[in-house]
Amino acid sequence: MIMKNKRLFGILLTIAFLLFLPVIAGFPWTRLDYITAGILLLGTGLSCELVMRKVKKLEYKIVLCGAILGVLVLIWAAIVSSE
């Protein structure tokens, strides 16, 4: 039980770090940009966590998490290219 909570804490910490990077780089993000990025990252992180908890075979975990990350990249690219 404790290990699962550590992974969730790690996911949230990673999301916070990734959302802080545009502040450091000086990108002109609006509040809506941060909310959108936070929702996308949180959804991706929690989806991968669900895969890690429910899927037994390592190969399937890798493929499913890779697919989830691929979808994130595609959505992110579509958002960036539409601006």
C-alpha positions, 0 to 999 in steps of 0.5 A: 500500500505504501509503495502505491502511494509513493508512486502517486506522490511521484506522479504529482511531484513530476506534474508540478515540476513539469508545470513549473518549467514554463515559468522558469523558461519565461513562456507566456502561458495563460492560466488556461494553458496551465489548467489544460496542461495540468489536466493532460498530465494528470490524466496521463499519469493516473492512466499509467498508474492504473495500468501499472496496478491492473496489468500483470505482464510487464510487456503489456504494461510497457506497451499500454503506457507507451500508447498512453504517452503517445496519445499525450504527445499527439494531443499536445502537438495538436494543441501547439500546432493550432495556436 
